[in-house]
Amino acid sequence: MSVQSTHRVAGPYACNGLTKQFPFDFKVFSADEVVAILSDADGVESTLNLGTDYAVALNDNQNANPGGSLTTQQVYGAGYRVTLTSGVTNTQPQTLTNQGGFYPKVLEDAMDRNTIQVQQLAEQVARCVKVGISDVRKPEELLAAIFDSVRQSQENAAQAQGARDTITALWNLVQSAAQEGKERWDELLSIVRQAGGRAVAGTYPKVTVDARGWVTAGSALSESDVPTLPIDKVQGLQAMLDGKAASSHSHEMAQVNGLQTALDGKAATHHTHDWSQITGTPDSLGVGQTWQSVSRAANTTYTNTTGKPIMVHVQSTGDQSVTVASITVQGQTLLSQSYNGRTASISAIVPHQAAYQVSGSPSMVVRELR
């Protein structure tokens, strides 16, 4: 049987994270002659190992039905590719002697092997960089030209990066100058505003100068800027002080302008108030509260809405063998029991907005401090 197919590659097959079996339709003599190449998302190739990474199932008749299928041990995600080819070694294992048999299948396999080797070589040469048949350049000259173009491209890229760095530096200088100009303008506006919103003719008594010699601020003299001088150095001051009163002297209230008016209507130092007149009255238990008899149904929920804590007292009396009084506050039950007709009583504090219940048997009296 002749070798009908001229190609020696199956794929590349795009992986999807699910597929593990990949077919091929070229003839091989054994499973170890099937080669699997795995490419990652960046195009980096690696050769998988038979048995460790994949298994091969050959069709029964490689002449009538060449090829088979390759199954990987694991699945590969999107971005990976699997390519199959043959790896028939460039050897001739058949030996014919004048004393041995001369079988057609032996000759056919040998010629098929040579054909497969030629196809493998042709496939590899087809992927090489080649010069034209009429090109006077040698292959090594073409390769040198390619490397020279790569080098030139790298130099151009470096020059472009240098130009970019220069432009970035210039831009930063422009930005810095613009910011500095804005700051100087803001300082000038500040000086103008200090002058009442307009430039005033004349000179400023005090100015601030930065390291570059620029005037950055101006203001009038303050008290701290004036030096201490003897009284005789200040013109007219002694004459103004002559005849004035001594430092220590007294005045009638009427002599102090506005003092009597300011004091009119003010309270005396000692005075009294009713409790209701004092703001911020304490919310403590017992403050402003009295004991009151109240009507409360047993096991009915009530809520303290007085604005402060209250105290609830339950007293139970009767002639039964067991007398019970209880109060439940916020789910917690307090219980008192007496026996042989004696009185049972219990008290509890109920916070503001807290719910409570009371009960007593056979009868009860409820009082609240509220």
MOMOKA-V751146 format. One record per backbone hydrogen bond with DSSP energy under -1.0 kcal/mol. CO is the residue of the C=O (numbers start at 1). NH is the residue of the N-H. E is the energy in kcal/mol with one decimal. If there is no record, write none. Layout:
# MOMOKA-V751146
co = <CO	CO>
nh = <NH	NH>
e = <E	E>
This chain:
# MOMOKA-V751146
co = <10	13	20	22	24	30	31	33	35	36	37	38	39	40	44	46	49	49	53	54	55	57	61	67	68	69	70	71	76	77	80	81	82	83	84	85	89	103	104	105	106	107	108	109	110	111	112	113	114	115	116	117	118	119	120	121	122	125	132	138	139	140	141	142	143	144	145	146	147	148	149	150	151	152	153	154	155	156	157	158	159	160	161	162	163	164	165	166	167	168	169	170	171	172	173	174	175	176	177	178	179	180	181	182	183	184	185	186	187	188	189	190	192	193	206	208	208	210	214	217	219	222	223	230	231	234	236	237	238	241	252	253	256	258	259	260	263	274	275	284	290	292	297	302	304	310	311	312	313	314	315	316	320	321	323	324	325	326	327	328	329	332	334	336	338	344	346	348	350	351	354	355	356	357	358	359	361	365	366	367	368	369>
nh = <84	82	72	70	68	33	34	87	85	48	83	46	81	43	40	38	53	54	73	51	71	69	65	59	24	57	22	55	17	80	15	39	13	37	10	35	91	107	108	109	110	111	112	113	114	115	116	117	118	119	120	121	122	123	124	125	126	128	135	142	143	144	145	146	147	148	149	150	151	152	153	154	155	156	157	158	159	160	161	162	163	164	165	166	167	168	169	170	171	172	173	174	175	176	177	178	179	180	181	182	183	184	185	186	187	188	189	190	191	192	193	194	197	196	219	216	217	213	210	208	206	225	226	233	234	237	240	241	242	244	255	256	259	262	263	264	266	277	278	287	370	368	300	356	353	350	369	348	367	346	365	344	341	340	338	361	336	359	334	357	332	329	327	325	323	316	314	312	310	354	304	330	302	328	299	326	324	315	294	313	292	311>
e = <-3.0	-2.4	-2.7	-3.1	-2.4	-1.7	-1.7	-3.0	-2.1	-2.4	-2.5	-2.1	-2.1	-2.0	-1.9	-3.1	-3.2	-1.1	-2.9	-3.4	-2.7	-2.4	-2.9	-2.7	-2.2	-2.7	-3.0	-2.3	-2.4	-1.8	-2.7	-2.7	-3.5	-2.9	-2.8	-3.1	-2.1	-1.7	-2.9	-2.7	-1.9	-2.4	-2.9	-2.5	-2.0	-2.4	-2.7	-2.4	-2.2	-2.4	-2.6	-2.2	-2.6	-2.5	-2.0	-2.5	-2.1	-1.8	-1.1	-2.0	-2.4	-2.2	-2.2	-2.2	-2.5	-2.3	-2.2	-2.2	-2.5	-2.7	-2.4	-2.3	-2.4	-2.6	-2.4	-2.2	-2.6	-2.6	-2.3	-2.4	-2.7	-2.4	-2.5	-2.3	-2.7	-2.6	-2.4	-2.6	-2.7	-2.3	-2.0	-2.6	-2.8	-2.5	-2.8	-2.7	-2.5	-2.6	-2.6	-2.2	-2.4	-2.4	-2.4	-2.8	-2.1	-2.3	-2.6	-2.1	-2.0	-2.3	-2.7	-2.2	-1.7	-2.0	-2.3	-3.0	-1.0	-1.9	-2.5	-2.5	-1.8	-1.4	-1.1	-1.8	-1.1	-1.5	-1.6	-1.6	-1.4	-2.0	-1.3	-1.4	-1.7	-1.8	-1.5	-1.5	-1.9	-1.3	-1.4	-1.5	-2.2	-3.0	-1.2	-2.6	-3.4	-3.2	-2.8	-2.2	-2.4	-2.2	-2.5	-2.6	-1.8	-2.4	-2.6	-2.3	-2.8	-1.9	-3.4	-2.0	-2.0	-2.8	-2.4	-2.5	-3.3	-3.6	-2.9	-3.1	-2.1	-1.8	-2.3	-2.1	-2.8	-2.5	-2.6	-2.6	-1.8	-2.4	-2.2	-3.0	-2.3	-1.3>
